């Protein structure tokens, strides 16, 4: 079977237009109605990913539809497109949560390993991480430090609920902010590491 995806000018994967046409027909026989249902489905998927605490719900919704288009194009029998896409969205949300947990675990291992590292290694890491951390605003630094306190189990969940209350935001909004800040730090550290 040939790959149904083609690369666009940015090097990203595009689904085959023929596959997308099949998906579109499953939404509704009338093109205008299909367009309306597509918009509604996309909004529902974004809402689903926001509710699940995914940091980039729009991208996750796009990924869901892309996967559905590919599977339908490959011959999957789909009586209800909305339910089918929601099933794919659930899997994507699980994947993203597992990835986030691996990143958190790696960060915690990294922090624990610092105590066992040589002074030279610690100074190098500190020299890369500190300027990145200092690029954040005072409020952002305070939020990250409070969120990442080493607390286990239910106490951690309670601590994060209380933190959200003090910031006058929901726990979901808190998670989204922290994910965004972690991504900013990760990008900065990567750039500085490449320079060193």
N, C-alpha and C positions, 0 to 999 in steps of 0.2 A: 504494500500500500504506500502511495506517495504521501509526503507531508503536506497537509492541507493548508499550512500556514506559510505566509510569505513575509519577508522583512520589509519594513517601511524605510523611509529616508533616515530615520533615527536609529535603525538597526533593531527595532522592536518587532515582535511577531504580530502578524495580522492573520485573521481567519480568512479562509477562502470565501469570496463573495457568494458562491453557490450555496455553501453551507449556511451562511447568514440568511440567504433568501428562504431556505427551508425553515429555519428558526422563525423568521418573520411570518411565514404562512401559517405556522402552528399557532402564533399569537392571534391572528385573525385573517380571514381570506381577503378582506378589504384593506388595502395598504394604509389608508388614513386611520382606520380603527386599530390596525396593527401598531402604527406609530404611537397612538394614544396609550395602548396597552403596554408597549415597550417602556414608555416614559413612566407609567404607573409602577411597573415591575421594578425598574431601576430605583425609583424612590423608595419602594418597600424594602429592597435589598439594602440600600444605604441606611434606612431606619433600623433594620435588623442588625447590621454590623455596628451601628452606634450603640444600640442596646447591649451588644455583646462586649463593648469596650475596645473595639478594634480602632487603632489610631488613625488609619486612613480608610474610612468606610467607602468613599467613592471608588478608590482603586480596587478594593475588595469586591464591590458590586460589579465593576467592569470585568474583573477576573472570573467571577461567577458566570456571567453571561458568556464570556469567551469559552469557558469550559463546556457550558451547555451547548453552545453552537457547534463546537468540535464533536461532542458526543452524539448530538442529533445528526450531524453531517456524516458521522461514521456509522449511522444506522440504528441508534438507540430509539426504541419505540416510546414515545412520550404522550400519554393521553392528556396530561395537564402540565403546561409549561411552567406555571407559577409554582406548583408544588415541586416539580422537578428541580427548578432553580433554587428553591428554598432548601432542598436536600443537599444540593451542591454547596450552598452558602454555609450550612451547618458544618460540613467537612472543612471548608476553608477557614471558618472561625476556629475550629479545633486546631488546625494546622498552625494558625497564627498565634494562638494561645500557647501551643507547645513550643513554638519558636521563641516567644517572649519568655517562657519559663526557662528555656535553655540559656538565653542571654542573661537572665537574672542569676541563674546558677553559676554561669561562667564568671560573672562579675563578682559574686560572693567568693568563689574559689580564688579568683585573682586577688581579692582583698586579703583573704586568709594566707595566700602564698606570699604576700608582701612581708609578713612577719618572719618568714623563713628565707627571704631573699638577702642577697649581699647588699651592703650599704650602697655600692656603686649602682646596682640595678634599681634599688629603691629611689636613689637620687635621679636617675635617668627617667623613670616612670613619673616621679613627682614633677620633674622639669617639663614633661610633656603634658601631664594631666592638669597641673595647677593653672597654667595660663588659659587652658580651655575652660576650666571651671570659673575662672575670674572674668571671662567674657560674658558670663550670665549676669543678669541683674541681681541685686541683693535679695529680692523676693524669690527669684528662681533658685538661687543657691540655697536659701533657707528651706524652700519647699522640697528640694531634692534631698537635703540632709535629713529633714524630718521624715520624709517618706521612706528613705532607705535605712532607717534605724534597724539594727539587728534584733528583731522581735519574732518569736515563733508562734505558730498556731493561731488560735482564736484571738490572742492578745494583739497580734499584728493586724487582723481585720478590724478589731475595735479601735486600735490606734489610728488606722487609716480613715475610719468613719469619723472619728473625732477631728482629725486633721481636715477632712473635707468640710465639716461643720464650721471650724474656725475660719476657713477660707470662704465660707458661704457659697459653696459649690457642691454638686453631687459627687458621690464616689466615682461614678463613671467619668465625669469631667476631670476629676483629680487624676485618674489613671491616664486619660488622654494627654493632659498637660505633662505628666511625668514621662510618658513615652516620647513626647515631642522633645523634651529637654534631654533625655538620654540619647536620642538620635542626633541632636545638635552636638553633644559631647563626643559621641562616637565618630561623627564626621570630622570634627576638629582634631581628635586624637589621631585618626588615620592620616590626615593631611600633615600634621606635625611629625608623626613617626616616619613618614616618607621623606621628609626634609632632613631628618637627623641622620 
